[in-house]
Structures are given as C-alpha cells and as structure tokens.
Amino acid sequence: MCSGQSNMEWTPAAGIVNGEAEIAGANYPDIRFFKAVKLTAKDPQINMPGSWETCTPLTMKNFSAISYFFAQRLNTELTGVPIGIINCSWGGTPAEVWIAESDVANDKTVAEAAVKLTNTQWGPNQPGRAYNAMINPLAGFKVAGVLWYQGESNVGSHVYDKTLSTLIETWRAAWQDNFPFYYVQITPFNYEGNTTQGVTIRNAQRKVLQQVTKTDMVVVSDISPVNDIHPRDKKPVGVRLANLALKNIYGIDKGVVNSPLYKNFKLNGSKLTVYFENATGLHFTNKTSHLFEIAGTDGVYHIAKAKIENDAVVLTSKEVAKPTQVRFAWHNTAQANLFNGADLPASSFISE
C-alpha cells in the first residue's frame, strides 16, 4: 500500500526520466493496480469506489511511478508471485489529514502542530479528512507493508517525527497489524524563507527510525535537483524501496540496502569522530566534504575539515578547540557527498 503527497502520486505521464521507454515496456500481467479516488469525509467511511487493473502501458502511465517501479522490481525478483499495489496519495496534503482525527486530538504535540496548518487550494488540511475516506475503508485488507512519501507540506514543523510516528501507529492499530512501514526522505529543495526548514524535516524522518519499530527509510538526495520539488528520476526511488522489502520481508539478500545513518560521535581533544550505521566502504564523492560542521559549548557551528578513517569520519576545525556537537548537510539544498560501498547517500543529521 502506497500513500503520501505529490511525489508518491506522480505519474509517468506527468514526466519522468526515460518515460516513453518505461511506459512502452510496462506489460506485467502479474502486477495489478488499485488507485483510490481522492475523497474526504468528516466521519470514517467503509466503502471506496474503484477496481483492480492489470499493469499495461495504458494503466501504468497514469499510476504512481514510484509504486510501479517498486512493483516491477518485486515482480522481477519474486518469480510467479502476483504483486498488488494500492495507491492512496494526494498532492499537497500534510500528514495530519492522513491520521485519524481522534489520534491527532489525543496527542498535544501533534494537535498543536495541526492547528498551525494553512488552507490550500489543492487538498484538505483538516485532520482525519483523507484518512476517513481513503484509508479507513481499507483498514484490515491484508497488506505486506506500506510505502510513504510525504513531508514537503509539513516543512516548518519541528515535531514532524512525532506526527509521522502517530500516523504509523494509527494505521497499524486500524489494521491490527504491525506491518513494515518504509518511507522516502524528502529531497533537498530551495524553499523560500530560512535555510533549514526542509532539512529539519529530513532529520525528523531519520529520527523516526529510532522511535518506531519495523520502519525503514531511503535517502534520495543524490538523484534530486534542488530547483524541482518533484524529482523526475523516480525509478531509483522505487528500486531502493523494493530492495528494502526484498531483503527484510522476502528474505532475499540484496547486500547493503540502507544509507549511512548517524550513530554517535567520540571526542579526542580537538578531534571529533563520527560513526555511522551501514558504513562499510564509506567514501566521499571527492577527496573530502565541506558539509560537516562542528560546534563547541557556544553552539556556533564552523565548517570542519573531514577525512575518512576506518569507515568513520574524523573532523577538526581551527575555530573549534573542543567540539561538542556535529551536523552534516544541514541546509535545505545540501546534497550528500558521503556514500557507503553500496553507493547509497548518507542522511543529513544533527547530533542531539
């Protein structure tokens, strides 16, 4: 089951990399699509219009591109296994509209964030409205897992990790199933206003991995331009999500399928060494990186000199004699230049 906002909804017909060839080759009789109609409701519904369709060039071009590439990858690896994809997505929607209204109201932090949502012309912004009409009717329908791509409409929120965690808990409670929940970290983009509202959401998404079980995240900062909030290279996104599912759900060893994720740091005088999960083969795209910053007790960050030693990053700065904090790619438009041996980009982070 796939959900979120416009990057999940985005179709091949709207324009993707190598779109014409991908559409022409989309003949997969073992892949079936169900596209939820965009509806809202004040109360939970039990009916949903729609029908299953076989994957053909005609149906694929108007379906979620990421969902298709995810299904295509599974179909290729899982011989003879039918793949059904349900897509419930709506461009421009904040996460709160996909959460049961009562669950938003019952959490003070999430409720306070929901009150700050602004009206939009392209979709609902009231808690529970999309959940009631597009998610609740499906509750209990057996799914292997959920794919989620959303967060751009929550840019500016400092509690998105709590909001997304509540959404996951709401859905699992409705299904009575602790299914895997995989999501895409939003991409670098030149948002108007301050320079960190986007990276704050990316860091919140990273934190959800530590807060909620059976979650996983793909980082896509390496395949996204900073001047388009809708990156058109959708295939690698679907493939990276599929590799998570193949390894974790279907038991097919795809090697390292996770990006480097910040674990902790250790101090040694003026040196600060950062350690990562999934760090085997850690390397910079160039000889070094200028995306690491360190700060002392004054909290003022300075660009650090970075070098890799034993799959860890050692940082120093002449301006910081005794570092106590570190951050990486801490800017709306920062694209990772640190990768592991699987050529997956590191997530932005700030130590806390």
Secondary structure, DSSP 4 states (H G I P E B T S, - for coil): -EEESHHHH--GGG--TTHHHHHHT--EEEEEEEE------SS---------EEE-HHHHTTS-HHHHHHHHHHHHHSTT--EEEEEEE-TT--GGGGS-HHHHHT-HHHHHHHHTPPP-SSS--STTHHIIIIIGGGTTS--S-EEEE--GGGTT-S-HHHHHHHHHHHHHHHHT----EEEEPPPP---SSSSSHHHHHHHHHHHHHHHSTTEEEE--GGG--TT-SS-S--HHHHHHHHHHHHHHTS----S--S--EEEEEEEETTEEEEEEES-TT-EESSS--S-EEEE-TT--EEE-EEEEETTEEEEEBTTBSS--EEEES-STT----EE-TT--BPPPEE--
